[in-house]
């Protein structure tokens, strides 16, 4: 059911060696068709920095990428090729997954052609740091083999529905036998924005936060043992205008309880832009609330 929708992606990029000489570096990844008119979903890191991107269909035809739209924060991308009559993959509901469910990862591992590996869902709603300041949320952890070249390919359930987008980048930061996929429910709205707008609009509060831990409790003499501690703030940001300060601990945002910094980031991303949002926070021994108006994050 799914294989006709899976795409092998090959890239070429110009890089410099240690002597400053330029050379061409080839890369490989995977993707899957979301629309019959030539729209392909893949990972941002598959196409990032590439001079040329080519997509090979299941029937062997190869097309150059005409348009590439990326979102580095979520590690997602859309590639448009000049082809019609493609077979779009069905997208499933990743919230219905259970630990132990069978899943299949389909892609172009090691640039050796489309193949499939079988595994189970090992864990749900995983958060993982993949770079400086970059955290991916709501990931699916699986023991299905995910190797270089699999990135961007679909993770599917037994009904043949895409419930995740696999990433070898994520697998490489962990141990052998552990792979990760971006859940379909997290990816879907981002993909839709890339298709319709070309970029993703995200709300911005203007703070850097960390999860309250024992060190933070001692350093700031905090009266609580959970929440998102503000450690930096941008002058003139929505947080600054709402009179939040460094050292405040946010415990509720837009009606959602906040226990960790990651929960606050997720709550901000799902909050409305331009509307008042209630923030409950602790400052010293006093709990207070304020209203913030989030603005669009600038790249």
Buried (B, 14 or more C-beta within 10 A) or exposed (E): EBBBBBBBBBBEBEEEEEEEEEEEBEBBBBBBBBEEBBBBBBBBBBBBEBEBBBBBBBEEEEBEBEEBBBBBBBBBBBBBBEBEEBBBBBBBEBEEBEEEBEBBBBBBBEBEEBBBBEBBBBEBBBBBEBEEEEBBBBBBBBBBBBBBBBBBBBBBBEEBBBBBBBBBBBBEEEEEEBBBBBBBBBBBEBBEBBBEEEEBEBBBBBBBBBBBBEEBBEEBEBEEEBBBBBBEBEEEBBBBBBEBEEBBBBBBBBEEEBBBBBBBBBBBBEBEBEEEBEBBBBBEEEBEEBEBBBBEBEE
